[in-house]
Amino acid sequence: MAKTNAVRILEANKIPHQIYEYVVNEDELDAVTVADKINAEHEQVFKTLLARNESNQFFVFCIPGNFELDLKKAAKTSGSKKIEMIKVKEIFPLTGYIRGGCSPIGMKKLFPTYIDETAQLFENIFISAGARGQQIKISPNDLVKIIDASFFDLI
């Protein structure tokens, strides 16, 4: 597979990582299915979610694949009154990535990004490499540094 923006950024910054590839089924793009395909713990595969607040500011939230984002916690964390998920059709124009292949690394713009604090329980977590069928195994601390993110309770 071709290198994605996310992989190029990690390589350029000499951030240790590994790429895991898997067969994509368009009907199974969820993080739990991906975790099963790469033989990873469900809690260790993080999904990348985009949301907007009442002022139309965008935020990125990375949470374990087998959990849902707590919108009240997300709003409080981002200093917003209200947070809502963006529509699927908005993902590509905002990030340059498609649904099921959205990485927190290498988006068109660096949005404020928050990673669920449970990531710190693992030596490495998995995130999308920026394409369906590819995951990046990376230290949560390296991820926080490369995208200027913060850990918070989001689930």
Backbone as a printed PyTorch tensor [residue, N CA C, xyz], in Angstrom:
tensor([[[  0.8390,  -1.1980,   0.0000],
         [  0.0000,   0.0000,   0.0000],
         [  0.8760,   1.2510,   0.0000]],

        [[  0.3250,   2.3170,  -0.5270],
         [  1.0400,   3.5880,  -0.5830],
         [  1.1250,   4.2090,   0.8120]],

        [[  2.1710,   4.9860,   1.0320],
         [  2.3170,   5.6810,   2.3080],
         [  1.2880,   6.7920,   2.4030]],

        [[  0.7270,   6.9350,   3.5790],
         [ -0.2490,   7.9860,   3.8350],
         [  0.4550,   9.2000,   4.4350]],

        [[ -0.2710,  10.3130,   4.5190],
         [  0.2750,  11.5150,   5.1650],
         [  0.7280,  11.1980,   6.5860]],

        [[ -0.0810,  10.4270,   7.2950],
         [  0.2470,  10.0900,   8.6790],
         [  1.5900,   9.3620,   8.7750]],

        [[  1.7960,   8.3830,   7.9160],
         [  3.0410,   7.6060,   7.9310],
         [  4.2230,   8.4970,   7.5430]],

        [[  4.0450,   9.3280,   6.5380],
         [  5.1340,  10.2340,   6.1210],
         [  5.5380,  11.1890,   7.2530]],

        [[  4.5540,  11.6800,   7.9790],
         [  4.8350,  12.5990,   9.0980],
         [  5.6050,  11.8730,  10.2010]],

        [[  5.2000,  10.6590,  10.5250],
         [  5.9070,   9.8910,  11.5550],
         [  7.3380,   9.5950,  11.1250]],

        [[  7.5150,   9.2090,   9.8800],
         [  8.8650,   8.9190,   9.3830],
         [  9.7340,  10.1720,   9.3750]],

        [[  9.1940,  11.2900,   8.9230],
         [  9.9550,  12.5400,   8.8540],
         [ 10.4030,  12.9980,  10.2440]],

        [[  9.5870,  12.6850,  11.2560],
         [  9.9070,  13.0830,  12.6340],
         [ 10.5720,  11.9730,  13.4310]],

        [[ 10.9150,  10.8750,  12.7300],
         [ 11.5970,   9.7410,  13.3590],
         [ 10.8610,   9.2230,  14.6000]],

        [[  9.5410,   9.1250,  14.4860],
         [  8.7090,   8.6010,  15.5680],
         [  8.5660,   7.0830,  15.3680]],

        [[  8.9550,   6.2850,  16.3570],
         [  8.8200,   4.8270,  16.2240],
         [  7.3550,   4.4180,  16.0450]],

        [[  7.1210,   3.5420,  15.1000],
         [  5.7690,   3.0550,  14.8320],
         [  5.8460,   1.7880,  13.9880]],

        [[  4.7360,   1.0850,  13.9130],
         [  4.6200,  -0.0810,  13.0410],
         [  3.3010,   0.0320,  12.2880]],

        [[  3.2880,  -0.4640,  11.0530],
         [  2.0750,  -0.4740,  10.2410],
         [  1.4870,  -1.8820,  10.2460]],

        [[  0.2120,  -1.9810,  10.4810],
         [ -0.5210,  -3.2360,  10.4190],
         [ -1.5440,  -3.1140,   9.3010]],

        [[ -1.5330,  -4.0810,   8.3920],
         [ -2.4870,  -4.0740,   7.2890],
         [ -3.5170,  -5.1730,   7.4920]],

        [[ -4.7060,  -4.9430,   6.9780],
         [ -5.7890,  -5.9180,   7.0850],
         [ -6.7140,  -5.7750,   5.8810]],

        [[ -7.4930,  -6.8040,   5.6410],
         [ -8.4390,  -6.8020,   4.5260],
         [ -9.6640,  -5.9820,   4.9250]],

        [[-10.0570,  -5.0800,   4.0440],
         [-11.1830,  -4.1800,   4.3230],
         [-12.4790,  -4.7400,   3.7680]],

        [[-13.5040,  -4.6920,   4.5940],
         [-14.8680,  -4.9980,   4.1710],
         [-15.6450,  -3.7020,   4.3870]],

        [[-16.2090,  -3.1410,   3.3320],
         [-16.9110,  -1.8450,   3.4060],
         [-18.0450,  -1.8390,   4.4370]],

        [[-18.5680,  -3.0060,   4.7660],
         [-19.6630,  -3.0880,   5.7360],
         [-19.1670,  -3.2060,   7.1730]],

        [[-17.8480,  -3.3470,   7.3420],
         [-17.2750,  -3.5190,   8.6750],
         [-16.0880,  -2.5800,   8.8650]],

        [[-16.3920,  -1.3040,   9.0420],
         [-15.3300,  -0.3100,   9.2070],
         [-15.1170,   0.0720,  10.6690]],

        [[-15.8740,  -0.5380,  11.5680],
         [-15.7890,  -0.1630,  12.9840],
         [-14.4780,  -0.6330,  13.6120]],

        [[-14.0830,   0.0390,  14.6640],
         [-12.7980,  -0.2190,  15.3160],
         [-12.7260,  -1.5920,  15.9800]],

        [[-13.8460,  -2.1120,  16.4530],
         [-13.8370,  -3.4380,  17.0850],
         [-13.5060,  -4.5040,  16.0420]],

        [[-14.1010,  -4.4020,  14.8680],
         [-13.7990,  -5.3480,  13.7830],
         [-12.3350,  -5.2320,  13.3770]],

        [[-11.8380,  -4.0050,  13.2830],
         [-10.4260,  -3.7860,  12.9410],
         [ -9.5360,  -4.4290,  13.9950]],

        [[ -9.8660,  -4.2430,  15.2720],
         [ -9.0820,  -4.8420,  16.3590],
         [ -9.0180,  -6.3630,  16.1970]],

        [[-10.1370,  -6.9720,  15.8760],
         [-10.1600,  -8.4210,  15.6830],
         [ -9.2780,  -8.8290,  14.5020]],

        [[ -9.2930,  -8.0350,  13.4410],
         [ -8.5170,  -8.3710,  12.2390],
         [ -7.0100,  -8.2730,  12.4630]],

        [[ -6.5960,  -7.3780,  13.3600],
         [ -5.1480,  -7.2260,  13.6100],
         [ -4.7340,  -7.8860,  14.9280]],

        [[ -5.6470,  -8.6430,  15.5350],
         [ -5.3900,  -9.3460,  16.7940],
         [ -4.9510,  -8.4180,  17.9190]],

        [[ -5.6850,  -7.3370,  18.0840],
         [ -5.3960,  -6.3700,  19.1470],
         [ -6.5750,  -6.3250,  20.1190]],

        [[ -6.2980,  -5.8640,  21.3230],
         [ -7.3610,  -5.6700,  22.3140],
         [ -8.3000,  -4.5820,  21.7940]],

        [[ -9.5950,  -4.7600,  22.0220],
         [-10.5700,  -3.7550,  21.5630],
         [-10.2750,  -2.3860,  22.1620]],

        [[ -9.8500,  -2.3650,  23.4350],
         [ -9.5690,  -1.1010,  24.1270],
         [ -8.3040,  -0.4150,  23.6110]],

        [[ -7.5010,  -1.1530,  22.8550],
         [ -6.2090,  -0.6420,  22.3900],
         [ -6.3010,  -0.0140,  20.9930]],

        [[ -7.3930,  -0.2740,  20.2850],
         [ -7.5930,   0.3040,  18.9530],
         [ -8.4870,   1.5290,  19.1120]],

        [[ -7.9300,   2.6870,  18.8110],
         [ -8.6310,   3.9480,  19.0190],
         [ -9.2420,   4.4630,  17.7220]],

        [[-10.5000,   4.9020,  17.8330],
         [-11.1540,   5.5000,  16.6730],
         [-11.0280,   7.0130,  16.7580]],

        [[-10.9930,   7.6410,  15.5970],
         [-10.8410,   9.0900,  15.4900],
         [-12.1930,   9.6860,  15.1300]],

        [[-12.6980,  10.5470,  15.9990],
         [-14.0070,  11.1550,  15.8110],
         [-13.8640,  12.6710,  15.6800]],

        [[-14.6820,  13.2510,  14.8140],
         [-14.6870,  14.7050,  14.6480],
         [-16.0150,  15.2670,  15.1210]],

        [[-15.9230,  16.3950,  15.8020],
         [-17.1270,  17.0290,  16.3290],
         [-16.9880,  18.5420,  16.2020]],

        [[-18.1130,  19.2100,  16.3260],
         [-18.1240,  20.6830,  16.3030],
         [-18.8940,  21.1910,  17.5070]],

        [[-18.5580,  22.4210,  17.8860],
         [-19.2780,  23.0170,  19.0080],
         [-20.2770,  24.0600,  18.4980]],

        [[-20.8800,  24.7490,  19.4360],
         [-21.9100,  25.7400,  19.1190],
         [-21.3690,  26.9190,  18.3000]],

        [[-20.0680,  27.1380,  18.3270],
         [-19.4380,  28.2250,  17.5640],
         [-18.8550,  27.7380,  16.2410]],

        [[-19.2090,  26.4940,  15.8680],
         [-18.7270,  25.8720,  14.6300],
         [-17.2070,  25.6610,  14.6260]],

        [[-16.6290,  25.4720,  15.8130],
         [-15.2170,  25.1010,  15.9270],
         [-15.1600,  23.5730,  15.9140]],

        [[-14.1030,  23.0360,  15.2940],
         [-13.9780,  21.5890,  15.1580],
         [-12.9540,  21.0340,  16.1380]],

        [[-13.2210,  19.8120,  16.5920],
         [-12.3690,  19.1250,  17.5420],
         [-12.2410,  17.6690,  17.1330]],

        [[-11.1110,  17.0680,  17.5100],
         [-10.8630,  15.6570,  17.2430],
         [-10.7940,  14.9380,  18.5910]],

        [[-11.4860,  13.7960,  18.6540],
         [-11.4890,  12.9740,  19.8570],
         [-11.0910,  11.5550,  19.4700]],

        [[-10.1130,  10.9960,  20.1690],
         [ -9.6680,   9.6170,  19.9340],
         [-10.0410,   8.8100,  21.1610]],

        [[-10.8620,   7.7930,  20.9250],
         [-11.3450,   6.9850,  22.0420],
         [-11.2240,   5.5020,  21.6990]],

        [[-11.1970,   4.6390,  22.7270],
         [-11.1340,   3.1990,  22.4560],
         [-12.3020,   2.7780,  21.5730]],

        [[-12.0250,   1.8710,  20.6440],
         [-12.9970,   1.4720,  19.6440],
         [-14.2580,   0.8310,  20.1640]],

        [[-14.2260,   0.2870,  21.3750],
         [-15.4070,  -0.3790,  21.9080],
         [-16.1930,   0.5170,  22.8670]],

        [[-15.9620,   1.8230,  22.8040],
         [-16.6780,   2.7860,  23.6410],
         [-17.2910,   3.8660,  22.7710]],

        [[-18.1930,   4.6380,  23.3840],
         [-18.8060,   5.7840,  22.7190],
         [-18.2790,   7.0560,  23.3830]],

        [[-18.1840,   8.1130,  22.6000],
         [-17.7690,   9.4080,  23.1280],
         [-18.8730,   9.9650,  24.0090]],

        [[-18.5230,  10.3920,  25.2110],
         [-19.4590,  11.0630,  26.0990],
         [-19.4660,  12.5370,  25.6720]],

        [[-20.5540,  12.9730,  25.0470],
         [-20.6110,  14.3290,  24.4890],
         [-20.5280,  15.4150,  25.5650]],

        [[-21.0260,  15.1360,  26.7510],
         [-20.9290,  16.1250,  27.8400],
         [-19.4730,  16.2860,  28.2790]],

        [[-18.7670,  15.1590,  28.4010],
         [-17.3400,  15.2250,  28.7620],
         [-16.5430,  15.9020,  27.6400]],

        [[-16.9010,  15.6090,  26.3950],
         [-16.2090,  16.2080,  25.2520],
         [-16.4050,  17.7170,  25.2380]],

        [[-17.6190,  18.1620,  25.5260],
         [-17.9020,  19.5950,  25.5710],
         [-17.0910,  20.2660,  26.6780]],

        [[-17.1090,  19.6750,  27.8650],
         [-16.3650,  20.2420,  28.9930],
         [-14.8690,  20.2870,  28.6890]],

        [[-14.3400,  19.1850,  28.1390],
         [-12.9150,  19.0910,  27.8170],
         [-12.4880,  20.1680,  26.8160]],

        [[-13.3480,  20.4270,  25.8280],
         [-13.0110,  21.3880,  24.7700],
         [-13.4070,  22.8190,  25.1190]],

        [[-13.9740,  23.0180,  26.3050],
         [-14.3850,  24.3650,  26.7060],
         [-15.6060,  24.8450,  25.9460]],

        [[-16.4490,  23.9120,  25.5390],
         [-17.6460,  24.2300,  24.7580],
         [-18.8990,  24.0450,  25.5980]],

        [[-19.9800,  24.6920,  25.1560],
         [-21.2680,  24.4850,  25.8090],
         [-21.8980,  23.1890,  25.3150]],

        [[-21.7030,  22.9160,  24.0180],
         [-22.3230,  21.7530,  23.3970],
         [-21.4170,  21.2340,  22.2910]],

        [[-21.3600,  19.9140,  22.1640],
         [-20.5730,  19.2570,  21.1080],
         [-21.5070,  18.3070,  20.3620]],

        [[-21.3690,  18.2810,  19.0330],
         [-22.1120,  17.3000,  18.2450],
         [-21.1900,  16.7150,  17.1930]],

        [[-21.4310,  15.4630,  16.8590],
         [-20.6210,  14.7890,  15.8520],
         [-20.8890,  15.4160,  14.4860]],

        [[-19.8580,  15.4770,  13.6460],
         [-20.0660,  15.9860,  12.3000],
         [-20.6940,  14.8990,  11.4330]],

        [[-21.2380,  15.3040,  10.3050],
         [-21.8290,  14.3470,   9.3730],
         [-20.7160,  13.6450,   8.5900]],

        [[-20.9680,  12.4090,   8.1840],
         [-19.9790,  11.6120,   7.4490],
         [-19.4930,  12.3550,   6.2080]],

        [[-20.4200,  13.0440,   5.5050],
         [-20.0420,  13.7480,   4.2750],
         [-19.0750,  14.9120,   4.5260]],

        [[-18.9310,  15.3420,   5.7780],
         [-18.0260,  16.4440,   6.1210],
         [-16.6040,  15.9650,   6.4160]],

        [[-16.4240,  14.6790,   6.6470],
         [-15.1130,  14.1660,   7.0690],
         [-14.0320,  14.4600,   6.0360]],

        [[-14.2500,  14.0800,   4.7830],
         [-13.2120,  14.2570,   3.7640],
         [-12.8590,  15.7290,   3.5210]],

        [[-13.8410,  16.6210,   3.3190],
         [-13.4620,  18.0250,   3.0880],
         [-12.6780,  18.6550,   4.2530]],

        [[-12.9750,  18.2320,   5.4790],
         [-12.3000,  18.7940,   6.6540],
         [-10.9150,  18.2000,   6.8940]],

        [[-10.7870,  16.8900,   6.6370],
         [ -9.5690,  16.1950,   7.0500],
         [ -8.6850,  15.7050,   5.9130]],

        [[ -9.2960,  15.4490,   4.7510],
         [ -8.5700,  14.8150,   3.6590],
         [ -8.5970,  13.3080,   3.7710]],

        [[ -9.2830,  12.7950,   4.7770],
         [ -9.4160,  11.3590,   4.9980],
         [-10.8740,  10.9450,   4.8340]],

        [[-11.0920,   9.6400,   4.5650],
         [-12.4490,   9.1300,   4.4280],
         [-12.8620,   8.3700,   5.6820]],

        [[-14.1710,   8.1690,   5.8290],
         [-14.6980,   7.4020,   6.9580],
         [-14.0570,   6.0150,   6.9530]],

        [[-13.6040,   5.5900,   8.1200],
         [-12.9550,   4.2940,   8.2350],
         [-11.4600,   4.3710,   7.9550]],

        [[-10.9680,   5.5620,   7.6150],
         [ -9.5500,   5.7470,   7.3440],
         [ -9.0710,   7.1080,   7.8280]],

        [[ -9.7360,   7.6210,   8.8460],
         [ -9.4130,   8.9640,   9.3530],
         [ -8.3860,   8.8530,  10.4800]],

        [[ -7.2180,   9.4040,  10.2530],
         [ -6.1460,   9.3940,  11.2420],
         [ -6.0810,  10.7410,  11.9500]],

        [[ -5.7320,  10.7540,  13.2290],
         [ -5.5400,  12.0380,  13.9020],
         [ -4.2450,  12.7380,  13.4510]],

        [[ -3.3990,  12.0050,  12.7310],
         [ -2.1340,  12.5550,  12.2280],
         [ -2.3000,  12.9080,  10.7520]],

        [[ -1.8940,  14.1110,  10.3700],
         [ -1.8560,  14.4680,   8.9620],
         [ -3.1490,  14.9810,   8.3710]],

        [[ -4.0520,  15.4610,   9.1920],
         [ -5.2690,  16.0690,   8.6560],
         [ -4.9070,  17.3600,   7.9260]],

        [[ -5.8130,  17.8510,   7.0960],
         [ -5.5870,  19.0920,   6.3510],
         [ -5.2380,  20.2420,   7.2920]],

        [[ -5.8390,  20.2200,   8.4840],
         [ -5.6190,  21.2540,   9.4910],
         [ -5.4450,  20.5540,  10.8370]],

        [[ -4.6180,  21.1130,  11.6870],
         [ -4.4330,  20.5380,  13.0210],
         [ -5.5070,  21.0990,  13.9500]],

        [[ -6.5180,  20.3040,  14.1910],
         [ -7.6010,  20.7050,  15.0880],
         [ -7.2120,  20.3600,  16.5240]],

        [[ -7.7870,  21.0760,  17.5080],
         [ -7.5500,  20.6730,  18.8970],
         [ -7.9460,  19.2020,  19.0470]],

        [[ -7.0360,  18.4150,  19.6190],
         [ -7.2290,  16.9690,  19.6840],
         [ -7.1060,  16.4700,  21.1150]],

        [[ -8.0440,  15.5950,  21.4810],
         [ -8.0990,  15.0300,  22.8160],
         [ -8.1380,  13.5030,  22.7020]],

        [[ -7.3090,  12.8480,  23.4910],
         [ -7.2120,  11.3890,  23.4720],
         [ -7.6860,  10.8720,  24.8260]],

        [[ -8.5330,   9.8520,  24.8000],
         [ -9.0280,   9.3200,  26.0630],
         [ -7.8630,   8.8600,  26.9300]],

        [[ -7.9620,   9.1750,  28.2100],
         [ -6.8720,   8.9050,  29.1500],
         [ -6.5190,   7.4220,  29.2740]],

        [[ -7.4180,   6.5250,  28.8760],
         [ -7.1160,   5.1010,  28.9500],
         [ -5.9680,   4.7090,  28.0230]],

        [[ -5.6510,   5.5390,  27.0470],
         [ -4.5200,   5.2510,  26.1450],
         [ -3.2320,   5.0920,  26.9460]],

        [[ -3.1470,   5.8000,  28.0640],
         [ -1.9400,   5.7750,  28.8860],
         [ -1.7360,   4.4320,  29.5990]],

        [[ -2.7450,   3.5880,  29.5700],
         [ -2.6230,   2.2600,  30.1980],
         [ -1.8140,   1.2960,  29.3380]],

        [[ -1.6000,   1.6710,  28.0750],
         [ -0.9240,   0.7970,  27.1140],
         [  0.4340,   1.3600,  26.7090]],

        [[  1.3640,   0.4570,  26.4770],
         [  2.6640,   0.8640,  25.9400],
         [  2.4800,   1.4100,  24.5220]],

        [[  1.5810,   0.7640,  23.7640],
         [  1.2580,   1.1940,  22.4050],
         [ -0.2350,   1.0870,  22.1740]],

        [[ -0.7410,   1.9730,  21.3170],
         [ -2.1330,   1.8970,  20.8780],
         [ -2.1320,   1.8540,  19.3520]],

        [[ -3.2920,   1.5780,  18.7900],
         [ -3.4480,   1.5650,  17.3410],
         [ -4.3730,   2.6990,  16.9320]],

        [[ -3.9970,   3.3910,  15.8600],
         [ -4.8360,   4.4210,  15.2680],
         [ -4.8400,   4.1960,  13.7640]],

        [[ -5.7820,   4.7910,  13.0890],
         [ -5.8120,   4.6640,  11.6340],
         [ -4.5590,   5.2910,  11.0430]],

        [[ -4.0500,   4.6520,  10.0060],
         [ -2.8780,   5.1850,   9.2910],
         [ -3.2940,   6.1990,   8.2330]],

        [[ -4.6020,   6.4290,   8.1030],
         [ -5.0750,   7.3940,   7.1180],
         [ -5.6160,   6.7490,   5.8670]],

        [[ -5.7950,   5.4400,   5.9050],
         [ -6.3820,   4.7040,   4.7880],
         [ -7.0650,   3.4680,   5.3500]],

        [[ -8.1720,   3.1000,   4.7620],
         [ -8.8100,   1.8520,   5.1730],
         [ -7.8420,   0.7040,   4.9080]],

        [[ -7.7490,  -0.1980,   5.8690],
         [ -6.8660,  -1.3420,   5.7150],
         [ -5.4890,  -1.1560,   6.3230]],

        [[ -5.2470,  -0.0110,   6.9650],
         [ -3.9500,   0.2300,   7.6050],
         [ -4.1460,   0.8540,   8.9840]],

        [[ -3.4170,   0.3100,   9.9450],
         [ -3.3890,   0.8510,  11.3050],
         [ -1.9390,   1.1340,  11.6760]],

        [[ -1.7590,   2.1430,  12.5140],
         [ -0.4330,   2.4850,  13.0360],
         [ -0.3990,   2.0820,  14.5090]],

        [[  0.6270,   1.3390,  14.8720],
         [  0.8920,   1.0250,  16.2810],
         [  1.8990,   2.0620,  16.7570]],

        [[  1.5370,   2.8060,  17.8140],
         [  2.3540,   3.9310,  18.2640],
         [  2.2130,   4.1040,  19.7710]],

        [[  3.2450,   4.6270,  20.3890],
         [  3.1770,   4.9730,  21.8030],
         [  2.1820,   6.1290,  21.9710]],

        [[  1.2870,   6.0500,  22.9530],
         [  0.3500,   7.1530,  23.1570],
         [  1.0690,   8.4790,  23.4350]],

        [[  2.2100,   8.4070,  24.1260],
         [  2.9520,   9.6400,  24.4160],
         [  3.5440,  10.2520,  23.1470]],

        [[  4.0070,   9.4100,  22.2230],
         [  4.5050,   9.9190,  20.9420],
         [  3.3650,  10.5290,  20.1330]],

        [[  2.1980,   9.8980,  20.1760],
         [  1.0430,  10.4280,  19.4600],
         [  0.6740,  11.8150,  19.9790]],

        [[  0.6250,  11.9570,  21.2920],
         [  0.2880,  13.2480,  21.8990],
         [  1.2650,  14.3330,  21.4420]],

        [[  2.5430,  13.9880,  21.3950],
         [  3.5580,  14.9730,  20.9960],
         [  3.4150,  15.3800,  19.5330]],

        [[  3.2260,  14.4220,  18.6420],
         [  3.2390,  14.7110,  17.2120],
         [  2.0170,  15.5200,  16.7680]],

        [[  0.8950,  15.3960,  17.4830],
         [ -0.3040,  16.1590,  17.0990],
         [ -0.6990,  17.1870,  18.1430]],

        [[  0.1590,  17.4210,  19.1290],
         [ -0.0890,  18.4050,  20.1690],
         [ -1.4400,  18.1670,  20.8520]],

        [[ -1.6680,  16.9300,  21.2550],
         [ -2.9460,  16.5390,  21.8810],
         [ -2.7970,  16.4980,  23.3870]],

        [[ -3.9080,  16.1940,  24.0640],
         [ -3.9400,  16.0520,  25.5110],
         [ -4.7870,  14.8410,  25.8940]],

        [[ -4.4700,  14.2560,  27.0420],
         [ -5.2550,  13.1300,  27.5540],
         [ -6.3650,  13.6470,  28.4680]],

        [[ -7.5740,  13.1170,  28.2710],
         [ -8.7280,  13.4780,  29.1050],
         [ -9.6590,  12.2890,  29.2120]],

        [[-10.5430,  12.3200,  30.2160],
         [-11.5900,  11.3080,  30.3540],
         [-12.7030,  11.6760,  29.3630]],

        [[-12.8850,  10.8520,  28.3450],
         [-13.8420,  11.1570,  27.2710],
         [-14.9590,  10.1210,  27.1300]],

        [[-14.8710,   9.0180,  27.8970],
         [-15.8600,   7.9460,  27.6990],
         [-16.6850,   7.7140,  28.9660]]])
